[in-house]
Amino acid sequence: QVQLVESGGGLVQPGGSLRLSCVASRTIFRGFSVAWYRQAPGKQREWVARINPGGDAYYAVSAKGRFTISRDNAENAVYLQMNSLNPEDTAVYYCKYDGGPWGQGTQVTVSS
């Protein structure tokens, strides 16, 4: 069973930046699209961004222009660079590849 480990979350002030990482326990990402999702307290999990095997990236409206998804197949990793963060971005962030398991998530808190 492939495991995904998200990291890079934390507490950041409004307007700040964070870079999230998602690393797989073995080579798996190369042929798959990988996506980031988030779940805020009391809300449903929502899709944030996706990158396909060729590197094309797609974003939710809330993320477009502020977040950048990237991948490093050699490192079995996918990243989410988040800029201009605001309190509405506060959530647990998860990564997932098509058909794969959910990771444990990483908490992002945007607060002054």
Protein Blocks (a to p, Z undefined) as FASTA:
>chain_A
ZZdddehiacddehiacddddddfbdfklmpccddddddehiacddfbdcdfkopacddf
klgojaccdddfknopacdddehiafklgccdddddehiacdebjaddddZZ
